[in-house]
Amino acid sequence: MKINWGTAIVLVFIGFIGFIGYFVVIANTTERTNHDLVTEDYYQKELGYQTDLDASRNLNELNSNMRVQIRPEGLLIEFPESMLEEKIKGTVSLYRPSSKQLDFDEPIRLSDSQMLIPRSRLVDGRWDIRIFWEYEEVPYLYRKRMVL
C-alpha cells in the first residue's frame, strides 16, 4: 500500500494530537504535579498586608538581634533578649512552596529567649519562615527564606 502526502499529513496530525493529549492527561493525574494554590485564603491575607508592613517596620525600628539559624538539632530562633519571654505571644509559620502538606504553624514557646523547631519536622529544601508576635501590644514580623 502506498501512502500519499495528504494521508501522511493527516497521520502526523493525529499522532501529534495524541502525543499532546497523553501529556495533558499525565500532567493532570500524576501526584507529583500537584497544582496547589500558594495560599488557600489569598484575598483575606492580602487585606492584612498593611498590618504586616507595620509589624516589619516595628522590628526594624527595634534594632534587635533577632536571629534564625540552622543547627544539627533543628531550626533555632533567637528572640531579642530585651523582651521578657512571658510577654511574647505569637506564632512561627513555616511554609514549603513545593508541598502544602509540609506547611505548619507553631505557637511561640520560649526558653532563654530561644525556640527550637526539631529537625525531624523539617524536610531538606526551601522554607519560607514567618514569625509574627506581639510584645506589649506592639506587633512584630520577621520573615526569612532558608534552604536546609
Buried (B, 14 or more C-beta within 10 A) or exposed (E): EEEEEEEEEEEEEEEEEEEEEEEEEEEEEEEEEEEEEEEEEEEEEEEEEEEBEEBBEBBEEBEBEBEBEBEEEBBBBBBBEEBEBEEBEBEBBBBBBEEBEBBEEBEBEBEEBBBBBEBEEBEEEEBBBBBBBBBEEEBBBBBEEBEE
